[in-house]
C-alpha cells in the first residue's frame, strides 16, 4: 500500500477502528513510511500509555493501603484473601516499577493523595465511617511495599 493510500486511511481509521489504525501505524513505522503516520494521534496515544502506567501504580497502591487499613481497624476479620490481595498488589507495583524504572519515585510522590482515596475505599468496604481511620497515613512507604508487613 502506498504512502498516499495509507494517510487518508489512517485519518479516518483512528475514529472508526482503533485496532486497525494501530496495525496501519505499526506498518508505517516499520517500513519508515513517514507520510503515512498519523503523528497527532500517535503522540496522544504514546502519552496515554505513560499516563496509564502511572494510573496503574496509583490504583494498586490505593487498594494495597485500603487493605492495610482494614487490617488495622478490623484485625479480627483478617482473612487469607486479604493477605492474597496485599501480596498481589505489592507484586504488581514492583512489576510495574521494574518495567518502568522512571516511576520508582511515584509511590512516594502520590502517597498523600492515594492515602485519602484509600481511606474512602476502606470505609466503603468495611461499612465504617471514615473517621474510624487515621487522618494521616500511619504507614511508612517501606512498610506499605514490604511483602512481609501486616499491621
C-alpha angles and dihedrals in degrees: 000000000000127000091249091053094047097051099062089041091054093047092057098031097063091068098035104041117006095185093053089047090055090052092050091047093048090051091049091050093047093050093039092238094159095176090059093056119109092215098177094054093039090056091049092049094048091050089047091055090056092049091049092056090051091047091049091057091046092049094048091046090052092052091046094051092044089056092047088053090050089053089050098050099032107029091154090063096051109132139184088256090058089053091048089052091051091050094046096048092047091047093050093047090051091048093050091050091046090054092041108034092174087069094059092106094046099091091057093045095051098035097105093050093043091047091060090051091047091054089053091048093047091048092051093047096047097037087232123132116257090243088071089069126072112269091220126044110271094192129082114227089244090058093046092054096037108112091215100045121111122161 
